[in-house]
Amino acid sequence: MKIAENGINMELVLEKGRPVYLSHCSFREKTGQVPEKDLHVYTLAELQASGFDQCDHHGNKHTGSSPSALMGYEDSRDYRNFYGRKLEILQSYQGLKLTTHIQFYDGIPVFRIFNQVENCSQETYNMEYISSLAVTDLCEGPSETRDKTGILYIPYNTWYGEAQWKKYTLNELGYDVVNSFSMKRISIGSTGSWSCDEYLPMGSYHNTELNKTFTWQIETSGSWHWEISDIRDRLYLQASGPTYQENGFAKSLKPGEEFVSVPCALAVTEGDFEASIQALTEYRRRIRRKNQDNENLPVIFNDYMNCLMGDPTTEALKPLIDSAEKAGCEYFCIDCGWYSDGYWWDGVGEWLPSQKRFPGGLQEVIRYIRSKNMTPGLWLELEVMGKKCPLADKVPSEWFFQRNGRPVIDHCRYQLDFRNPEVQKYAGEVVRRLVEDYGVGYIKMDYNINAGVGTDLHADSPGEGLLAHTRAYLSWLDGIFEKYPDLIIENCSSGGMRMEYSLLSRHSIQSVTDQTDYIKMAAIAANCATACTPEQAAIWSYPLVQGTEEETIYNMVNAMLLRIHQSGYLGQIGEERMDRVCEGIRIYKEIREDIKTGLPFWPTGLASFSDEYISFGIQNGEKCYLAVWRMRGEQEKAFRISLGQKGKKAGEVFCIYPSGKRTLWEFREEEEELVICLDPGTARLFSFSRRG
């Protein structure tokens, strides 16, 4: 079965009585046939169940699994839906049915894939591993140099240091071509309820010989895994949700039950990493819940970062609200602390306003925000309950994650279990009170613990309990948006510790980071469009009370091609610097129409914290915007940035922010090159055109 959709060429081998094979996946058409003796390694799906032979010399690799190797093709469906073409491929073994779902998206070289297992037998199957994505032959043929001719991009992620991609040859990661296959795999994953605490659930492989790039994202807020290794002289990629081996996951599939794997998206592009991220950007917009926030891109003020830092009061908030209105902000969010008289970390859970902080009531501040024509917001952390919360000793123990008969406690909090209908009811009532009684239109939904491998209460394994919880939470969230379709909910987990698309297909805003150093912020801002769409990526701008004009400008440039997450004591920074904030927000409002449908680009490559100069741009048709930062350095040093693009000529270059500020730069038209000389700790925003 040959498939050609949106620049993706596939070939599926469908023969009755044999497993289904994906023998080709590329932007190129297939040029040869896979030898019959090698066909068995091109499996479309890997499924390992307890008691079945994993018939391969595999080590820790997830190859040769069974009963997937025993499956026989039965049937397929090929039809169109709202998104585009949809394939459903059914194979089975003794009443165990495995359906692979492949969804294409019109005009985008990305497909979404997952596997559905249904037990129609009288036996129980204990599943230990099920792939979401399995692609063999990244090199499109045997390759003796596969350890050196491909570039693997790994997305490192941490608190204060999100979206820091590094690139390697496979050889540099310890993989060598030593035989037709090896035990060595390059394995990346995460265990627990913070899906992004070490890596983004993504990866990218660029075949330098074919100029082909695969970039994938796994869509879950829980555990996940992917690996690249070799089999029969060919490189394979497999991606999945939780596994037994890596994440403590096992699912006991009883007669009549079904299980669906975690979805995975794969961009298949001709070109480099940048081209594949642009394709994923369009895919992310296509799958996202439709909402006005991502259409209008309002400017957010939040009182936390380098400002109140969790200590809001009526007295402290009103001057900030006045300054936010003056700056042109459109949302005003009161961050953590509003529900406690003092230290609040281990007591969260009731979500009732502190009378001490708000003598006239919280509603007084909410009304004041609305009187300034801003949408009021509040911070919440609904998935946890502090050890010292009065409710913690009153609710049933089944409200909480448990392991080995004891509640899971992490950083002084219990993890609430959203599989429990009473937990969902409790959380829904909190949201109802905020929206209907307090008049809140914006919620910053935070999550600051990692509940670990999961819960074994009413679960086949801790990993299965965690996955079921994350899916129950998503279902609850869908119900909240159905009830309050205009409610804006920001996704935050200590910044970007859950910056992934099971949540971001629902939430309109991502709090990218908690980074408090505005200089370092640039390296995160420049890269975060790899992880989410620019219009969802909220980046802090927080002018310091004792700062300078250039510091204020740098802060604004950090956020102006994404979503402005404004903070800081704006009323105390002086008129000149406040004017720079107002100017930055005014210009942002002029260009945000281009940001919401624009595509990211990196003319000098992805940023690193060790870089001196960095850059990041957004292109929308012929219009381009480019942020340039100089993070560090001592001497005067020029930086050259190529603005040209294959088939398009760059021109009409302007420095659009700040205005009236001396900046050493020139555009060399013949070379299509911007040459700029910035002082350390300064930044500028440019516009230019690209015309064919």
ABEGO torsion letter per residue (X at the ends): XBBBBGGBBBBBBBBBGBBBBBABBBABBBABBBBAAAAAAABABBBBBBGBBBBBBAEABBBGBOAAAABBBABBBBBBBAAEBBBBBBBBBGGBBBBBBBBBBBGBBBBBBBBBBBBABABBBBBABBBABBBBGAAGEBBAAAAAABBBBBBBBBBGBBGBBBBBBAAAAGBBBABABBABBBBBBBBEABAAAABBBBBBBBBAAAGBBBBBBBBBABBBBBBBBBBGGBBBBBBBBBBAAAAGBBBBBBBGBBBBBBBBBBBBBBEBAAAAAAAAAAAAAAABBBBAAAAAGBBBBBAABGBAGGBBBAAAAAAAAAAAAAAGBABBBBBBGAABABBAAAABGAGBBBAAABAAEAAAAAAAAAAAGBBBBBBBBAABBBAABAAAAABBAAABBBBGGBBBBBGGBBBBBAABAAAAAAAAAAAAAAAAAAGBABBBBBBABBAEAEBABGBABAAAAAAAAAAAAAAAAAAAAAABAABBBBBBBGEAABBBAAAAAABABBBABABABAAAAAAAAAAAAAABBAAABBBBBBBBAABBAAAAAAAAAAAAABBBBBBEBAAAAEAAAAAAAAAAAAAAAAAAAAAAABBBBBAAEBBBAABABBBBBBBBEABBBBBBBBABEABBBBBBBBABBBGBBBBGBBBAOBBGBBBBBBBBAAAGBBBBBBBBGBBBBBBBBBBX
